[in-house]
Amino acid sequence: MGRGTQIFDFSGQRVLVVGASLGGIGASIARRFQDAGAEVVITGAEDAPLPEDTARFDYHQLDVSDNAAIDALGATLPALDVL
């Protein structure tokens, strides 16, 4: 199978990727899920994600050490298929 060949289909699936606001591994994971058809939400500690991801993903600022913030985010999201 060559590079770029899609072997996964996440069409219609909802995915949350925590820690994807500054690029790197989290953002790459989010992009691959979206490329495979998923509806992807990303989080990060920053006010906004990288400019190239602002229009691409639904972004929520999140402090993962704050349980109340995690609960509040969870209350706003529809059911997730992948976390």
C-alpha positions as a printed Julia matrix, in Angstrom:
83×3 Matrix{Float64}:
   0.0    0.0    0.0
   1.51   3.33  -1.06
   1.87   6.43   1.04
  -1.32   8.46   0.99
  -3.57   5.46   0.5
  -6.48   5.71   2.9
  -7.07   2.46   4.76
  -9.36   3.77   7.49
 -12.88   5.11   7.11
 -14.18   7.25   9.96
 -17.04   8.77   7.97
 -19.79   9.94  10.28
 -17.65   9.46  13.39
 -17.05  12.2   15.96
 -13.49  12.5   17.27
 -11.99  14.65  20.04
  -8.23  15.18  19.98
  -6.88  16.72  23.18
  -3.75  18.83  22.85
  -3.77  19.65  19.15
  -3.52  23.44  19.16
   0.19  23.89  18.47
   0.66  21.48  15.6
   2.81  18.48  16.29
   1.48  14.99  16.95
  -1.99  16.06  18.16
  -2.66  18.19  15.09
  -1.36  15.44  12.79
  -3.69  12.94  14.42
  -6.61  15.35  14.05
  -5.83  15.92  10.37
  -5.61  12.2    9.63
  -8.94  11.51  11.32
 -10.51  14.33   9.33
  -8.9   13.06   6.1
 -10.54   9.69   6.89
 -13.96  11.35   7.08
 -14.35  12.12  10.78
 -15.85  15.23  12.29
 -12.98  16.41  14.51
 -12.91  18.69  17.54
  -9.54  19.75  18.96
  -8.49  21.27  22.27
  -5.46  23.05  23.61
  -4.34  25.42  26.33
  -3.87  28.31  23.9
  -6.47  30.95  23.0
  -6.63  29.59  19.44
  -5.08  26.83  17.35
  -2.53  27.46  14.62
  -3.9   29.71  11.87
  -4.05  26.83   9.36
  -6.28  24.87  11.74
  -8.64  27.7   12.74
 -11.05  27.11   9.87
 -10.4   23.38   9.68
 -11.42  22.31  13.2
 -13.88  23.17  15.92
 -11.53  24.37  18.69
 -12.06  24.57  22.44
  -9.53  26.04  24.83
  -9.1   23.52  27.65
  -7.0   23.24  30.78
  -6.82  19.47  31.27
  -5.85  19.93  34.92
  -9.23  21.6   35.61
 -11.91  18.95  36.18
 -14.71  21.53  36.02
 -13.46  22.71  32.6
 -13.37  19.11  31.36
 -16.93  18.52  32.59
 -18.1   21.79  30.99
 -16.58  20.83  27.64
 -18.11  17.37  27.84
 -21.53  18.89  28.4
 -21.26  20.92  25.17
 -20.14  18.1   22.88
 -22.34  15.55  21.17
 -21.6   11.88  21.78
 -18.06  10.98  20.73
 -16.91   7.89  18.89
 -13.19   8.4   19.49
 -11.37  10.25  22.26
